[in-house]
């Protein structure tokens, strides 16, 4: 009797595995067809061409968020260039040279020496 029970259990497990495999194949085929249809309807965007594997560096002040650009510009106007450079470095994770170049692009010299504001 136990041999007959084991045989039915084995056949039952084979049927369950076969049904699961069939269901999985249908789901994968459906998702694949859906993906192909979405790719066909989506506009195709070509990646930018890069020469020699190098990626050009982002531009200076254009990549600053508006609020940060305003704050850095205000600091430069007050003659606090070093603080502006420090803020750009912290917020963007940039190195010292790039941060100084960004601050210089906003009107500061990046060295901390600044003439007094005119009234």
Backbone as CSV, one residue per row, in Angstrom:
resi,resn,N_x,N_y,N_z,CA_x,CA_y,CA_z,C_x,C_y,C_z
1,UNK,0.806,-1.187,0.000,0.000,0.000,0.000,0.857,1.262,0.000
2,UNK,1.947,1.287,0.773,2.788,2.467,0.833,3.518,2.671,-0.494
3,UNK,3.819,1.604,-1.227,4.450,1.728,-2.531,3.497,2.410,-3.513
4,UNK,2.219,2.052,-3.448,1.213,2.661,-4.311,1.046,4.153,-3.958
5,UNK,1.075,4.491,-2.681,0.954,5.885,-2.253,2.152,6.701,-2.742
6,UNK,3.349,6.154,-2.659,4.554,6.843,-3.121,4.506,7.048,-4.635
7,UNK,3.977,6.087,-5.372,3.855,6.222,-6.814,2.885,7.345,-7.176
8,UNK,1.735,7.420,-6.485,0.786,8.510,-6.736,1.383,9.873,-6.353
9,UNK,2.135,9.925,-5.275,2.774,11.175,-4.859,3.802,11.623,-5.892
10,UNK,4.561,10.674,-6.431,5.549,10.993,-7.441,4.878,11.497,-8.714
11,UNK,3.838,10.839,-9.174,3.111,11.277,-10.362,2.463,12.647,-10.133
12,UNK,1.938,12.860,-8.948,1.336,14.159,-8.622,2.364,15.279,-8.665
13,UNK,3.542,15.033,-8.130,4.583,16.067,-8.138,5.058,16.351,-9.563
14,UNK,5.126,15.330,-10.410,5.515,15.536,-11.807,4.471,16.387,-12.522
15,UNK,3.195,16.131,-12.269,2.123,16.914,-12.884,2.192,18.366,-12.414
16,UNK,2.428,18.587,-11.143,2.517,19.949,-10.610,3.707,20.686,-11.219
17,UNK,4.857,20.033,-11.325,6.024,20.662,-11.921,5.803,20.974,-13.401
18,UNK,5.162,20.077,-14.122,4.885,20.306,-15.539,3.931,21.496,-15.715
19,UNK,2.902,21.566,-14.892,1.949,22.673,-14.981,2.631,23.996,-14.636
20,UNK,3.482,24.010,-13.651,4.222,25.213,-13.278,5.159,25.658,-14.386
21,UNK,5.829,24.701,-15.019,6.717,25.022,-16.124,5.946,25.614,-17.301
22,UNK,4.799,25.037,-17.620,3.960,25.545,-18.699,3.470,26.965,-18.391
23,UNK,3.030,27.179,-17.158,2.556,28.509,-16.769,3.694,29.535,-16.839
24,UNK,4.882,29.158,-16.389,6.029,30.056,-16.428,6.409,30.403,-17.866
25,UNK,6.386,29.426,-18.755,6.692,29.694,-20.171,5.696,30.678,-20.772
26,UNK,4.430,30.517,-20.456,3.415,31.429,-20.996,3.596,32.846,-20.463
27,UNK,3.913,32.974,-19.181,4.128,34.301,-18.594,5.348,34.963,-19.225
28,UNK,6.433,34.225,-19.390,7.643,34.786,-19.994,7.377,35.182,-21.444
29,UNK,6.662,34.359,-22.194,6.335,34.691,-23.582,5.463,35.941,-23.648
30,UNK,4.499,36.066,-22.746,3.632,37.247,-22.712,4.445,38.505,-22.412
31,UNK,5.320,38.431,-21.405,6.139,39.594,-21.055,7.107,39.955,-22.176
32,UNK,7.650,38.956,-22.842,8.562,39.213,-23.949,7.832,39.896,-25.104
33,UNK,6.622,39.424,-25.441,5.830,40.054,-26.492,5.465,41.486,-26.111
34,UNK,5.128,41.680,-24.861,4.765,43.018,-24.389,5.961,43.955,-24.456
35,UNK,7.137,43.468,-24.110,8.354,44.268,-24.162,8.679,44.656,-25.598
36,UNK,8.522,43.735,-26.525,8.804,44.028,-27.927,7.846,45.089,-28.447
37,UNK,6.571,45.006,-28.069,5.589,45.992,-28.511,5.913,47.360,-27.924
38,UNK,6.299,47.422,-26.647,6.634,48.707,-26.022,7.889,49.309,-26.635
39,UNK,8.875,48.481,-26.986,10.083,48.994,-27.621,9.782,49.537,-29.004
40,UNK,8.849,48.908,-29.706,8.510,49.365,-31.051,7.776,50.705,-31.008
41,UNK,6.982,50.949,-29.961,6.215,52.190,-29.886,6.999,53.321,-29.226
42,UNK,8.010,53.000,-28.439,8.781,54.034,-27.752,9.703,54.738,-28.736
43,UNK,9.874,56.060,-28.585,10.797,56.763,-29.484,12.226,56.318,-29.211
44,UNK,12.968,56.170,-30.251,14.333,55.686,-30.117,15.266,56.867,-29.869
45,UNK,16.039,56.776,-28.810,16.977,57.829,-28.454,18.379,57.276,-28.648
46,UNK,19.130,57.939,-29.489,20.494,57.502,-29.754,21.414,58.042,-28.659
47,UNK,22.318,57.222,-28.161,23.256,57.719,-27.158,24.258,58.686,-27.789
48,UNK,24.798,59.559,-26.960,25.783,60.506,-27.448,27.045,59.751,-27.843
49,UNK,27.664,60.214,-28.889,28.896,59.587,-29.348,30.060,60.130,-28.534
50,UNK,30.883,59.239,-28.015,32.062,59.625,-27.261,33.281,59.104,-27.999
51,UNK,34.293,59.913,-28.105,35.485,59.549,-28.838,36.506,58.974,-27.879
52,UNK,37.032,57.829,-28.198,38.124,57.250,-27.434,37.756,56.765,-26.054
53,UNK,36.497,56.613,-25.765,36.091,56.113,-24.466,36.058,57.170,-23.385
54,UNK,36.380,58.405,-23.712,36.347,59.469,-22.727,34.987,60.139,-22.718
55,UNK,34.525,60.478,-21.539,33.253,61.175,-21.397,33.566,62.624,-21.101
56,UNK,33.029,63.551,-21.887,33.332,64.952,-21.619,32.803,65.379,-20.248
57,UNK,33.555,66.236,-19.598,33.170,66.713,-18.272,31.949,67.614,-18.393
58,UNK,31.093,67.590,-17.384,29.937,68.485,-17.432,30.381,69.942,-17.376
59,UNK,29.554,70.812,-17.902,29.868,72.236,-17.917,29.871,72.782,-16.497
60,UNK,30.470,73.935,-16.343,30.661,74.534,-15.032,29.403,74.852,-14.271
61,UNK,28.833,76.002,-14.488,27.742,76.453,-13.647,26.387,75.945,-14.107
62,UNK,26.291,75.358,-15.303,25.000,74.883,-15.766,24.503,73.682,-14.970
63,UNK,25.430,72.923,-14.382,25.004,71.752,-13.638,24.691,72.057,-12.173
64,UNK,24.788,73.317,-11.782,24.416,73.691,-10.421,22.905,73.845,-10.319
65,UNK,22.303,73.328,-9.268,20.882,73.607,-9.053,20.687,75.106,-8.827
66,UNK,19.495,75.579,-9.150,19.221,77.017,-9.104,19.473,77.599,-7.708
67,UNK,19.006,76.895,-6.666,19.172,77.429,-5.309,20.649,77.497,-4.923
68,UNK,21.424,76.496,-5.317,22.854,76.507,-5.004,23.567,77.594,-5.798
69,UNK,23.204,77.753,-7.063,23.824,78.794,-7.890,23.561,80.181,-7.304
70,UNK,22.320,80.391,-6.836,21.973,81.669,-6.229,22.786,81.905,-4.967
71,UNK,22.893,80.889,-4.116,23.639,81.025,-2.856,25.122,81.280,-3.124
72,UNK,25.697,80.550,-4.086,27.115,80.740,-4.406,27.340,82.126,-4.995
73,UNK,26.445,82.568,-5.846,26.570,83.903,-6.424,26.510,84.967,-5.329
74,UNK,25.616,84.782,-4.349,25.533,85.727,-3.237,26.818,85.731,-2.417
75,UNK,27.382,84.555,-2.170,28.635,84.484,-1.419,29.762,85.169,-2.181
76,UNK,29.809,84.989,-3.488,30.838,85.633,-4.305,30.666,87.142,-4.252
77,UNK,29.424,87.606,-4.313,29.169,89.046,-4.265,29.595,89.639,-2.927
78,UNK,29.521,88.844,-1.860,29.938,89.320,-0.542,31.437,89.162,-0.312
79,UNK,32.147,88.590,-1.294,33.596,88.421,-1.168,33.993,87.182,-0.390
80,UNK,33.103,86.254,-0.219,33.388,85.021,0.539,33.590,83.861,-0.438
81,UNK,34.621,84.017,-1.283,34.887,83.034,-2.340,35.266,81.659,-1.780
82,UNK,36.072,81.647,-0.728,36.492,80.365,-0.157,35.292,79.570,0.354
83,UNK,34.362,80.251,0.982,33.149,79.581,1.460,32.311,79.083,0.293
84,UNK,32.273,79.854,-0.783,31.543,79.440,-1.984,32.186,78.196,-2.598
85,UNK,33.515,78.178,-2.651,34.221,77.012,-3.192,33.948,75.788,-2.327
86,UNK,33.991,75.974,-1.017,33.721,74.863,-0.093,32.307,74.323,-0.277
87,UNK,31.345,75.235,-0.455,29.958,74.821,-0.627,29.780,74.028,-1.926
88,UNK,30.404,74.505,-2.995,30.302,73.792,-4.273,30.936,72.410,-4.163
89,UNK,32.091,72.336,-3.506,32.751,71.035,-3.338,31.875,70.059,-2.572
90,UNK,31.264,70.527,-1.488,30.443,69.647,-0.660,29.176,69.199,-1.379
91,UNK,28.508,70.129,-2.033,27.225,69.811,-2.659,27.381,68.973,-3.916
92,UNK,28.400,69.248,-4.733,28.566,68.526,-5.994,29.525,67.354,-5.884
93,UNK,30.299,67.312,-4.819,31.307,66.263,-4.715,32.436,66.489,-5.711
94,UNK,32.669,67.753,-6.059,33.685,68.093,-7.065,35.042,68.254,-6.396
95,UNK,36.075,68.224,-7.207,37.406,68.472,-6.670,37.645,69.983,-6.558
96,UNK,38.772,70.339,-5.984,39.070,71.746,-5.705,39.151,72.578,-6.985
97,UNK,39.797,72.048,-8.009,39.986,72.807,-9.255,38.644,73.076,-9.922
98,UNK,37.799,72.060,-10.006,36.493,72.238,-10.651,35.625,73.209,-9.862
99,UNK,35.659,73.101,-8.526,34.861,74.010,-7.704,35.322,75.450,-7.889
100,UNK,36.625,75.660,-7.951,37.138,77.017,-8.169,36.747,77.529,-9.559
101,UNK,36.747,76.649,-10.557,36.362,77.050,-11.908,34.885,77.449,-11.943
102,UNK,34.040,76.726,-11.212,32.614,77.063,-11.169,32.417,78.413,-10.490
103,UNK,33.111,78.617,-9.372,32.993,79.897,-8.655,33.521,81.030,-9.512
104,UNK,34.607,80.796,-10.240,35.145,81.832,-11.119,34.157,82.145,-12.237
105,UNK,33.420,81.151,-12.698,32.416,81.381,-13.725,31.248,82.210,-13.225
106,UNK,31.047,82.224,-11.923,29.965,83.025,-11.338,30.429,84.417,-10.934
107,UNK,31.683,84.736,-11.221,32.155,86.093,-10.963,33.214,86.192,-9.898
108,UNK,33.538,85.113,-9.254,34.585,85.157,-8.234,35.895,84.689,-8.818
109,UNK,37.001,84.999,-8.122,38.289,84.536,-8.630,38.686,83.207,-8.003
110,UNK,37.907,82.744,-7.010,38.146,81.428,-6.425,39.281,81.394,-5.423
111,UNK,39.950,82.522,-5.186,41.080,82.537,-4.262,40.748,83.162,-2.931
112,UNK,39.577,83.744,-2.805,39.180,84.349,-1.550,39.453,85.833,-1.488
113,UNK,40.306,86.362,-2.370,40.557,87.797,-2.367,39.541,88.465,-3.288
114,UNK,38.817,89.414,-2.753,37.719,90.042,-3.491,37.671,91.504,-3.084
115,UNK,37.489,92.358,-4.051,37.397,93.780,-3.707,36.055,94.040,-3.038
116,UNK,35.958,95.122,-2.344,34.741,95.469,-1.625,33.610,95.766,-2.608
117,UNK,32.414,95.481,-2.190,31.252,95.754,-3.028,31.046,97.254,-3.153
118,UNK,30.656,97.653,-4.341,30.368,99.059,-4.548,28.893,99.308,-4.251
119,UNK,28.561,100.462,-3.661,27.168,100.733,-3.317,26.288,100.972,-4.512
